[in-house]
Each structure stands twice: as C-alpha cells, then as structure tokens.
Amino acid sequence: MKKVYVSLIADLLHAGHINVLKEAEKLGEVTVGLLTLEACGELNDVPYLDYEKRKDVLENLKMVANVIPQKSASYKENIQLLKPDFVVHGDDWKSNSQKKYREEVLNVLKESGGDLVEIPYSKEINDIHIKEQMAKLGITSTARQSRLRKLIEAKPVVKILEIHNALSGLIAENATETVEDGEVVSFDGMWSSSLTDSTSKGKPDIEAVDTTARLTTINEIFEVTTKPLIYDADTGGKPEHFEFTVRSLERTGVSAVIIEDKTGLKKNSLFGNDVAQTQDSIENFSHKIRMGKQAQITKDFMVIARIESLILEVGMDDALSRAFAYVEAGADGIMIHSRLKDPAEIIEFVTRFREKDLSTPIVVVPTSFNSVTTDEFAKIGVNIVIYANHMLRAAYPGMMNVAKSILKHKRSLEAEPDCMSIKSILELIPGTK
C-alpha cells in the first residue's frame, strides 16, 4: 500500500482538513505529522489545544492510520524518515508564508521519488476565518490565562505591547505587519503598565491608582480582546496584600504579574538614583514571592520578579544573586531592567544567568536600550520583550498637535491629515456595523 504524509496543526479541525484527509486516503495509508507546540511557534500559530488532545482527535478519524510528531515547521526530517509516496497539502502554500517549506518538500521528494499532491484551498472554510469568528465571540478567562505559558514554550521570543484602555487593546489585538518571506507578524500579548494607566487617568505614577480601578480598565480591555495580559503591580505592596492581588488577577484571567524588588513610595525606575529609591532585601522579597505563589489556584498564573539592581547601580553580582534567590523562592520568571542605552549590561546579565539556568523565562523592557531587535534578544536567551509605554507616548503628541492646530487655524481643516477618519474608527470597533 502506498504511503501518504499529511502535516497538520489540527487545533480547529474543520471541513477543509477533512477534505484533505479524504483525498489523501484515496492515495494510500495516511500518516499525519502533527505539529508540536515548538513547530507551531515557528509558524506563529500557537494552538489552544495540547499536542495529546489534538493527537487523540486525529487518531479517532477513520482516514488516519498513524499520527507522529512533526517537531519543526520543516517537513524534511519526517519525509526522509518515512519516504512517503505522496505528500498531500492544500494549494494555498504556493503563495503564503509557507512557500519556502513547499519548495523544500519538492526538493526532498525529488531525492526520494515521491510526489506532491495539492488540494484546492477551502477559501470559505479555513483556520484563519474560523479563528477570526471565534475571536469575535471572545475567550474564556481560563483559555486566555493559560495562553502565555504556551507562547513562551512555543516561540523564540514573545512580543508584548503596552495598553492602557480598550482602544489601545484593540490595536495590540489587531496590529499586523508583513515582513520577509511573506510572514505576517503580530503582538502576542498585552502589558498593563502602572505608568501609562496612571498617566492616562491624569495621576502620578506612585501607585495612586488602586487595584480595583485598574481591574476595571482590564475588564474593559478583556471585553474586546483575546490575547494574554501581563500586569505591572509595581512593588506588589505588603505580602499580605499581594496575596489578594494575585487572587483578583487570577479570577480576572490575567496571565502574569510582575513585581519589583523595591520598598516605600513608588518612583519610576528610569529616574534611577536621581530620586531616593530603596531596594528590598532578598529575604523580604523572596517571602513576598512565596506568599503570592501560595495564594494562586491555577498552575498557569505566573509571578515574575523584577530586579532593580542595575537601575540602582548596585552591581551585576547583586542582580544575579537576587535572580537565583527569587527563582528558588518560586518566581516563574525574572525581569531585568536597565536605564542605559547601551544594552551591554543586559546582555551580560542574560548570558551569565543562562550559564546556570536554561529554563526560567527572562523578561526585558527595552525602553532605553531600544536598538536591540527581538531576534537578537531571542538569540541571547530572552523569552519576553515588553514595549512598555509606547502606545501612550505615541498618542499624546498626536492629540496635542491636533489641539494646537485647531487653535492656530481657528478650524479643524488643517488637522484632518493627522486624524483617523470616522469611518475607520467605526470599522475598528467590533459590533459597530
């Protein structure tokens, strides 16, 4: 019997997949190469269902004889292993970002003597269309919360964008850009910044906006988005208070909280030693981390420790000592911060940390050292990159320029080129049409 190979993610099994599998079955015995989480990450398509759940569904289809893992977006390894007579795929990959994998398949099949069979793409029924429809329906708190850990595991680097209201949340949700090889890239999640949340409310960044008010904003954002959110909790307050913050965030569906190892009245880190700032002791902050971890109920919620040693200029060794101590206390990740434009000390920290710890996620916020690309961060071992205040910083100059233009010209005509059209605004908001 002829051997047939079909590669699938099968997160949302639909009529298009069934059609491909039926056509494949006509050619011989079908083996499905089921993409692992890491392989899906290479395609920027991280599934909601775990590998075993997706495998279980496929194994119960009569058209499928075998299911094996495909550990990369590349088909090469499995084709060389199985030497199939046919590889079956939808013909959409002739022109989309997967065309490089199609060319590779053709070259490998030429060596092994197999053929590529392409099935007409189901334009009306496809993953993208179905996921867009599901996004309109929203997402459960549990599904949203668990998403961040999957993204960290699947992708070389997770890209997070600051949001401070529902409109900026929609931008983080929908912004895309086509880059080299036709790959479409987007942000993976959102950052609720205490700085921009406070500023958008006209209040100073000194923890003047309480958790209840900030959760009200997050709930408004969650009503119109589906991506995971990381919450900036500043110092986290007293350990006893931090317990309740963790529970509130977890109930809401937030994926992670980041707390910094400082004490006293909050001052923005980018001031450094220009203002009085006091770093907490390792013992006290470790205790706070443990209290937060003990308070959480789900396994998916993350407590990430932010280290201020480089900001306060107390040295690299202090930063590293704290990092390892915080991981020992139960921290799910480490955020290292710097206010220098030169990324050298961040690179040194990550390099030295990775010499001893290869698994704990590392978070950076490149507001100052903004010349480093996400690809470069991924190469040195960074897992999450947060663009922490750019949406608010971009909005303010635009609004001020328009306001001044109206005053100067005594009309709004000259300001129109700097304004989004009302039609575009209405189209941006779900449910307007």
TORLOBA-695699 format. One record per residue (C-alpha): x, y, z; residue in three letters; residue number from 1. Coordinates in Angstrom, 3 decimals. Last residue first. Example, Ala and Ser with C-alpha at 12.3 -4.5 7.8 and 13.67 -1.06 7.14 Angstrom:
2
R        c1        c2        c3  residuo  num
R    13.670    -1.060     7.140      Ser    2
R    12.300    -4.500     7.800      Ala    1
END
This chain:
433
R        c1        c2        c3  residuo  num
R   -21.623    47.679    11.660      Lys  433
R   -20.376    48.833    15.069      Thr  432
R   -20.113    45.304    16.515      Gly  431
R   -16.349    45.364    16.995      Pro  430
R   -14.748    48.859    16.951      Ile  429
R   -12.127    49.339    14.219      Leu  428
R   -14.731    49.878    11.494      Glu  427
R   -16.183    52.859    13.394      Leu  426
R   -12.756    54.437    13.770      Ile  425
R   -12.028    53.895    10.085      Ser  424
R   -15.307    55.589     9.105      Lys  423
R   -14.586    58.500    11.476      Ile  422
R   -11.323    59.040     9.641      Ser  421
R    -8.084    58.908    11.627      Met  420
R    -6.678    62.336    12.267      Cys  419
R    -3.319    63.893    11.369      Asp  418
R    -4.413    64.738     7.819      Pro  417
R    -7.575    66.366     9.300      Glu  416
R    -5.760    68.943    11.428      Ala  415
R    -5.653    71.603     8.702      Glu  414
R    -9.453    71.501     8.320      Leu  413
R   -10.149    71.707    12.078      Ser  412
R   -10.847    75.449    12.352      Arg  411
R    -9.465    78.513    14.139      Lys  410
R    -6.139    77.930    12.363      His  409
R    -3.897    78.172    15.419      Lys  408
R    -6.340    76.765    17.980      Leu  407
R    -7.324    73.869    15.757      Ile  406
R    -3.654    73.143    15.004      Ser  405
R    -2.759    73.235    18.705      Lys  404
R    -5.371    70.566    19.521      Ala  403
R    -4.248    68.403    16.587      Val  402
R    -0.612    68.590    17.652      Asn  401
R    -1.517    67.783    21.270      Met  400
R    -3.530    64.715    20.230      Met  399
R    -0.690    63.335    18.099      Gly  398
R     1.949    64.085    20.733      Pro  397
R    -0.109    62.220    23.403      Tyr  396
R    -0.964    59.097    21.421      Ala  395
R     2.586    57.959    20.674      Ala  394
R     3.715    58.103    24.312      Arg  393
R     0.543    56.270    25.340      Leu  392
R     1.136    53.437    22.859      Met  391
R     4.883    53.341    23.549      His  390
R     4.808    52.657    27.276      Asn  389
R     6.069    49.137    27.961      Ala  388
R     7.264    47.514    24.781      Tyr  387
R     7.725    44.209    26.599      Ile  386
R    10.117    41.548    25.281      Val  385
R     9.602    38.023    26.628      Ile  384
R    11.877    34.972    26.315      Asn  383
R    15.422    36.371    26.373      Val  382
R    18.124    33.760    25.711      Gly  381
R    20.901    35.521    23.799      Ile  380
R    19.475    34.607    20.383      Lys  379
R    15.932    35.638    21.339      Ala  378
R    17.064    39.168    22.220      Phe  377
R    18.714    39.498    18.821      Glu  376
R    15.523    38.369    17.065      Asp  375
R    13.504    40.857    19.141      Thr  374
R    15.756    43.634    17.915      Thr  373
R    18.162    45.643    20.074      Val  372
R    18.329    49.398    19.399      Ser  371
R    15.835    50.179    22.197      Asn  370
R    18.217    50.053    25.146      Phe  369
R    16.208    52.730    26.977      Ser  368
R    12.639    51.406    26.674      Thr  367
R    13.897    47.863    26.167      Pro  366
R    11.718    46.085    28.770      Val  365
R    13.252    42.640    29.282      Val  364
R    11.777    39.362    30.544      Val  363
R    13.686    36.134    31.199      Ile  362
R    11.865    32.786    31.420      Pro  361
R    13.440    30.172    33.738      Thr  360
R    14.732    27.247    31.658      Ser  359
R    18.438    27.481    30.969      Leu  358
R    19.627    28.444    34.441      Asp  357
R    23.320    28.353    35.351      Lys  356
R    25.083    29.698    32.254      Glu  355
R    21.779    31.330    31.291      Arg  354
R    22.115    33.833    34.147      Phe  353
R    25.601    34.821    32.969      Arg  352
R    24.447    35.457    29.412      Thr  351
R    21.257    37.241    30.474      Val  350
R    23.143    39.534    32.856      Phe  349
R    25.911    40.292    30.355      Glu  348
R    23.392    41.090    27.613      Ile  347
R    21.533    43.443    29.947      Ile  346
R    24.808    45.085    30.958      Glu  345
R    25.826    45.598    27.327      Ala  344
R    22.500    47.017    26.128      Pro  343
R    23.918    50.555    25.762      Asp  342
R    21.031    52.991    26.147      Lys  341
R    21.268    52.644    29.926      Leu  340
R    18.117    52.629    32.080      Arg  339
R    18.310    48.936    32.893      Ser  338
R    15.809    46.266    33.918      His  337
R    15.924    42.506    34.420      Ile  336
R    12.635    40.612    34.617      Met  335
R    12.886    37.105    36.012      Ile  334
R    10.295    34.356    35.580      Gly  333
R     8.098    31.864    37.408      Asp  332
R     9.326    33.043    40.831      Ala  331
R     9.240    30.198    43.381      Gly  330
R    11.609    31.249    46.181      Ala  329
R    14.489    29.470    44.393      Glu  328
R    13.777    31.599    41.325      Val  327
R    13.957    34.678    43.565      Tyr  326
R    17.287    33.561    45.034      Ala  325
R    18.761    32.935    41.581      Phe  324
R    17.725    36.388    40.380      Ala  323
R    18.815    38.113    43.581      Arg  322
R    22.327    36.743    43.352      Ser  321
R    22.423    37.728    39.674      Leu  320
R    21.431    41.336    40.342      Ala  319
R    23.870    41.634    43.258      Asp  318
R    26.675    40.272    41.080      Asp  317
R    25.828    42.770    38.356      Met  316
R    26.186    45.808    40.585      Gly  315
R    24.480    48.173    42.995      Val  314
R    23.737    50.745    40.292      Glu  313
R    20.124    51.432    41.310      Leu  312
R    18.824    50.576    37.834      Ile  311
R    21.196    47.608    37.630      Leu  310
R    19.928    46.224    40.953      Ser  309
R    16.226    46.769    40.175      Glu  308
R    15.208    43.122    39.669      Ile  307
R    11.652    42.330    38.577      Arg  306
R    10.259    39.028    39.838      Ala  305
R     7.591    37.283    37.740      Ile  304
R     4.584    35.549    39.308      Val  303
R     2.835    33.397    36.691      Met  302
R    -0.718    32.001    36.511      Phe  301
R    -0.972    28.685    34.634      Asp  300
R    -0.990    26.259    37.577      Lys  299
R    -4.288    27.659    38.827      Thr  298
R    -5.079    28.489    42.467      Ile  297
R    -2.689    31.277    43.384      Gln  296
R    -2.178    32.281    47.026      Ala  295
R     0.855    30.078    47.670      Gln  294
R     2.650    31.652    44.731      Lys  293
R     1.964    35.155    46.017      Gly  292
R     3.129    34.354    49.532      Met  291
R     6.293    32.740    48.164      Arg  290
R     7.075    35.827    46.082      Ile  289
R     6.550    38.090    49.097      Lys  288
R     8.903    35.941    51.182      His  287
R    11.533    36.177    48.461      Ser  286
R    11.150    39.960    48.614      Phe  285
R    11.756    40.011    52.352      Asn  284
R    14.767    37.673    52.262      Glu  283
R    16.417    39.353    49.263      Ile  282
R    16.153    42.711    50.995      Ser  281
R    14.053    45.430    49.375      Asp  280
R    15.684    48.121    47.267      Gln  279
R    15.193    51.732    48.300      Thr  278
R    14.705    54.620    45.899      Gln  277
R    15.523    58.297    46.544      Ala  276
R    15.477    60.201    43.268      Val  275
R    18.265    60.733    40.724      Asp  274
R    19.378    57.232    41.712      Asn  273
R    17.420    55.671    38.858      Gly  272
R    14.835    58.061    37.395      Phe  271
R    14.031    55.333    34.834      Leu  270
R    12.750    53.189    37.686      Ser  269
R     9.645    55.313    38.262      Asn  268
R     9.228    56.116    41.936      Lys  267
R     6.959    54.064    44.226      Lys  266
R     6.717    55.195    47.839      Leu  265
R     8.480    52.639    50.028      Gly  264
R    10.114    49.369    49.002      Thr  263
R    11.785    47.997    45.877      Lys  262
R    12.089    44.457    44.498      Asp  261
R     9.737    44.869    41.560      Glu  260
R     6.554    42.862    40.964      Ile  259
R     5.407    41.404    37.639      Ile  258
R     2.029    39.675    37.431      Val  257
R     1.124    37.006    34.894      Ala  256
R    -1.715    35.561    32.828      Ser  255
R    -4.621    37.838    33.789      Val  254
R    -7.928    35.965    33.633      Gly  253
R    -9.997    38.082    36.032      Thr  252
R   -10.009    35.401    38.722      Arg  251
R    -6.203    35.213    38.559      Glu  250
R    -5.818    38.959    38.881      Leu  249
R    -8.032    39.077    41.956      Ser  248
R    -6.293    36.103    43.579      Arg  247
R    -2.839    37.560    42.929      Val  246
R    -3.870    40.946    44.318      Thr  245
R    -5.249    39.263    47.441      Phe  244
R    -1.924    37.571    48.155      Glu  243
R    -0.075    40.811    47.398      Phe  242
R    -1.896    42.488    50.289      His  241
R    -0.451    40.048    52.826      Glu  240
R     2.996    40.394    51.240      Pro  239
R     2.800    44.196    51.566      Lys  238
R     2.569    46.106    48.332      Gly  237
R     3.112    44.372    44.976      Gly  236
R     6.144    46.567    44.367      Thr  235
R     4.838    47.808    40.983      Asp  234
R     1.941    45.500    40.059      Ala  233
R     2.518    45.564    36.276      Asp  232
R     0.061    43.041    34.863      Tyr  231
R     0.820    40.729    31.928      Ile  230
R    -2.103    40.134    29.568      Leu  229
R    -2.997    37.266    27.243      Pro  228
R    -4.685    37.938    23.876      Lys  227
R    -8.449    37.704    23.311      Thr  226
R    -9.638    41.305    23.060      Thr  225
R   -12.883    43.337    23.199      Val  224
R   -14.324    42.542    26.650      Glu  223
R   -10.816    41.950    28.019      Phe  222
R    -9.948    45.625    27.611      Ile  221
R   -12.988    46.742    29.619      Glu  220
R   -12.118    44.133    32.264      Asn  219
R    -8.572    45.490    32.354      Ile  218
R    -9.827    49.041    32.958      Thr  217
R   -11.994    47.880    35.887      Thr  216
R    -9.012    45.884    37.138      Leu  215
R    -7.006    49.111    37.316      Arg  214
R    -9.639    50.809    39.419      Ala  213
R    -9.804    47.867    41.842      Thr  212
R    -6.012    47.616    42.041      Thr  211
R    -5.601    51.204    43.185      Asp  210
R    -4.472    54.173    41.097      Val  209
R    -2.085    56.281    43.218      Ala  208
R     0.618    53.591    42.885      Glu  207
R     3.171    56.444    42.564      Ile  206
R     2.989    57.042    38.787      Asp  205
R     1.220    60.386    39.102      Pro  204
R    -2.449    60.759    38.069      Lys  203
R    -4.026    62.114    34.893      Gly  202
R    -6.046    58.959    34.253      Lys  201
R    -3.992    58.133    31.149      Ser  200
R    -0.911    58.796    33.277      Thr  199
R    -1.917    56.234    35.911      Ser  198
R    -2.611    53.506    33.330      Asp  197
R     0.550    54.511    31.459      Thr  196
R     2.814    54.181    34.487      Leu  195
R     1.045    51.173    36.048      Ser  194
R     1.543    49.359    32.770      Ser  193
R    -0.962    46.704    31.684      Ser  192
R     1.112    44.802    29.137      Trp  191
R    -0.554    42.960    26.248      Met  190
R     0.027    39.784    24.265      Gly  189
R     1.493    38.033    21.252      Asp  188
R     1.983    41.047    19.003      Phe  187
R     1.788    40.435    15.271      Ser  186
R     3.825    39.074    12.393      Val  185
R     2.737    38.045     8.886      Val  184
R     5.465    36.148     7.053      Glu  183
R     5.659    36.990     3.349      Gly  182
R     9.254    35.773     3.060      Asp  181
R    10.433    38.980     4.768      Glu  180
R     7.908    41.002     6.752      Val  179
R     4.146    41.509     6.628      Thr  178
R     2.876    43.584     9.560      Glu  177
R    -0.026    43.046    11.922      Thr  176
R    -1.873    45.136    14.526      Ala  175
R    -5.186    43.545    15.550      Asn  174
R    -5.032    42.667    19.244      Glu  173
R    -2.457    45.275    20.268      Ala  172
R    -4.524    47.917    18.447      Ile  171
R    -7.728    46.643    20.057      Leu  170
R    -6.070    46.922    23.472      Gly  169
R    -5.150    50.536    22.684      Ser  168
R    -8.884    51.148    22.209      Leu  167
R    -9.811    49.223    25.367      Ala  166
R    -7.566    51.332    27.587      Asn  165
R    -3.970    51.490    28.802      His  164
R    -2.126    49.027    26.554      Ile  163
R     1.578    48.240    26.343      Glu  162
R     2.676    45.702    23.741      Leu  161
R     4.144    42.224    24.358      Ile  160
R     6.291    40.225    21.916      Lys  159
R     7.112    36.632    22.949      Val  158
R    10.517    35.350    21.830      Val  157
R    11.691    32.032    20.353      Pro  156
R     8.070    30.840    20.394      Lys  155
R     6.417    27.640    21.599      Ala  154
R     7.223    27.401    25.297      Glu  153
R     6.757    31.103    25.969      Ile  152
R     3.560    31.118    23.898      Leu  151
R     2.166    28.152    25.783      Lys  150
R     2.884    29.823    29.131      Arg  149
R     1.131    32.990    27.931      Leu  148
R    -2.011    31.235    26.686      Arg  147
R    -3.045    29.711    30.004      Ser  146
R    -4.710    32.938    31.161      Gln  145
R    -6.684    33.478    27.958      Arg  144
R    -8.119    29.964    27.984      Ala  143
R    -9.051    30.210    31.668      Thr  142
R   -10.664    33.644    31.365      Ser  141
R   -12.794    32.415    28.481      Thr  140
R   -12.409    33.962    25.054      Ile  139
R   -14.410    36.328    22.898      Gly  138
R   -17.137    35.639    20.317      Leu  137
R   -15.460    37.918    17.790      Lys  136
R   -12.235    35.992    18.327      Ala  135
R   -14.064    32.798    17.359      Met  134
R   -15.045    34.310    14.010      Gln  133
R   -11.454    35.363    13.343      Glu  132
R   -10.272    31.898    14.353      Lys  131
R   -12.693    30.329    11.855      Ile  130
R   -11.549    32.595     9.023      His  129
R    -7.863    31.976     9.748      Ile  128
R    -8.271    28.226    10.077      Asp  127
R   -10.097    27.769     6.790      Asn  126
R   -13.563    27.232     5.380      Ile  125
R   -14.689    29.722     2.706      Glu  124
R   -11.354    29.736     0.930      Lys  123
R   -11.051    25.947     1.005      Ser  122
R    -7.728    25.556    -0.806      Tyr  121
R    -7.667    23.230    -3.835      Pro  120
R    -5.764    20.050    -2.882      Ile  119
R    -2.078    19.724    -3.736      Glu  118
R    -0.417    16.364    -4.353      Val  117
R     3.377    16.312    -4.010      Leu  116
R     5.071    13.206    -5.415      Asp  115
R     7.704    10.815    -4.062      Gly  114
R    10.979     9.649    -5.639      Gly  113
R    13.169    10.093    -2.559      Ser  112
R    15.503    12.786    -3.928      Glu  111
R    12.770    14.640    -5.812      Lys  110
R    10.619    14.361    -2.695      Leu  109
R    13.250    16.281    -0.713      Val  108
R    13.385    19.075    -3.302      Asn  107
R     9.596    19.360    -3.584      Leu  106
R     9.257    19.413     0.216      Val  105
R    11.844    22.230     0.470      Glu  104
R     9.970    24.295    -2.108      Glu  103
R     6.745    23.799    -0.149      Arg  102
R     8.507    24.799     3.071      Tyr  101
R     9.622    28.069     1.454      Lys  100
R     6.021    28.625     0.295      Lys   99
R     4.813    28.600     3.896      Gln   98
R     4.490    32.411     4.131      Ser   97
R     1.703    32.396     1.533      Asn   96
R     1.791    31.968    -2.240      Ser   95
R     2.075    28.273    -3.079      Lys   94
R     1.003    27.407     0.448      Trp   93
R    -2.648    27.809    -0.527      Asp   92
R    -2.561    24.569    -2.557      Asp   91
R    -3.710    22.459     0.383      Gly   90
R    -1.301    19.627     1.204      His   89
R    -0.711    15.948     0.416      Val   88
R     2.732    14.344     0.424      Val   87
R     2.796    11.178    -1.649      Phe   86
R     4.945     8.047    -1.986      Asp   85
R     6.207     8.598     1.544      Pro   84
R     9.902     8.127     2.479      Lys   83
R     9.012     7.814     6.188      Leu   82
R    12.258     9.086     7.778      Leu   81
R    13.341    11.435     4.977      Gln   80
R     9.807    12.818     4.850      Ile   79
R     9.749    13.231     8.634      Asn   78
R    13.034    15.159     8.766      Glu   77
R    12.281    17.383     5.758      Lys   76
R     8.796    18.587     6.683      Tyr   75
R    10.058    21.924     8.078      Ser   74
R     7.743    23.628    10.583      Ala   73
R     9.645    21.552    13.109      Ser   72
R     8.947    18.706    15.523      Lys   71
R     6.425    16.867    13.358      Gln   70
R     5.064    14.331    15.831      Pro   69
R     3.549    11.080    14.533      Ile   68
R    -0.071    10.092    13.925      Val   67
R    -0.862     6.856    12.097      Asn   66
R    -3.697     5.292    10.070      Ala   65
R    -5.857     8.397     9.569      Val   64
R    -8.942     8.212     7.319      Met   63
R   -11.008     6.550    10.071      Lys   62
R   -10.611     9.566    12.351      Leu   61
R   -10.164     8.635    16.012      Asn   60
R    -6.391     9.032    15.882      Glu   59
R    -6.884    12.636    14.759      Leu   58
R    -8.875    13.637    17.843      Val   57
R    -6.435    11.961    20.241      Asp   56
R    -3.493    13.709    18.571      Lys   55
R    -5.041    17.131    19.127      Arg   54
R    -5.563    16.321    22.798      Lys   53
R    -2.023    14.951    23.124      Glu   52
R    -0.475    18.039    21.491      Tyr   51
R    -2.255    20.496    23.800      Asp   50
R    -5.194    22.528    22.499      Leu   49
R    -5.087    26.318    22.143      Tyr   48
R    -2.642    26.130    19.269      Pro   47
R     0.250    28.582    18.666      Val   46
R     0.234    29.775    15.063      Asp   45
R     3.295    31.949    14.533      Asn   44
R     4.606    29.344    12.060      Leu   43
R     7.766    28.647    14.071      Glu   42
R     5.530    28.558    17.154      Gly   41
R     3.561    25.700    15.610      Cys   40
R     6.789    23.691    15.411      Ala   39
R     7.500    24.376    19.078      Glu   38
R     3.992    23.281    20.104      Leu   37
R     4.354    20.066    18.121      Thr   36
R     2.991    19.773    14.598      Leu   35
R     1.107    16.567    13.897      Leu   34
R     2.642    14.641    11.012      Gly   33
R    -0.366    12.641     9.857      Val   32
R     0.267     9.233     8.319      Thr   31
R    -2.280     8.162     5.721      Val   30
R    -2.242     4.743     4.055      Glu   29
R    -2.901     5.128     0.329      Gly   28
R    -3.921     7.568    -2.406      Leu   27
R    -7.653     7.665    -1.717      Lys   26
R    -6.854     8.328     1.940      Glu   25
R    -5.107    11.594     0.965      Ala   24
R    -8.261    12.885    -0.719      Glu   23
R   -10.253    12.127     2.415      Lys   22
R    -7.574    13.734     4.619      Leu   21
R    -7.580    16.939     2.558      Val   20
R   -11.396    17.117     2.676      Asn   19
R   -11.427    16.521     6.427      Ile   18
R    -8.951    19.365     6.925      His   17
R   -11.130    21.772     4.929      Gly   16
R   -14.238    20.596     6.776      Ala   15
R   -12.802    21.627    10.135      His   14
R   -10.387    20.523    12.872      Leu   13
R    -9.508    23.565    14.948      Leu   12
R    -6.189    22.830    16.618      Asp   11
R    -5.398    20.368    13.858      Ala   10
R    -1.790    21.542    13.366      Ile    9
R    -1.479    19.332    10.307      Leu    8
R     1.090    17.689     8.006      Ser    7
R    -0.141    14.955     5.661      Val    6
R     2.026    12.037     4.515      Tyr    5
R     0.846     9.195     2.268      Val    4
R     2.371     5.731     1.954      Lys    3
R     1.224     3.465    -0.890      Lys    2
R     0.000     0.000     0.000      Met    1
END
